[in-house]
């Protein structure tokens, strides 16, 4: 199993030990563009044409609600294991 497949598995299992960078990597692999925060905020927004934007704060640990948002993207887009 590839590292990316393991990461997808951790997200679909709603793991508690995910980092912001891991969620960002998955969203970017599915075609989302990352917008940096403005004005000292820690919230990054990920946008993709035709999809609702997803805003995730860069905190540690990542709350389960944000992992659930990324899980929904994975389920909607289908398995994307060939992207690394």
ABEGO torsion letter per residue (X at the ends): XBAAAAAAAAAAAGBAABBAAAAAAAAAAAGBBBBBBBGGBABBBBBBBGBBBBBBBBBOBBBAAAAAAAAAAAAAAEBAAABX
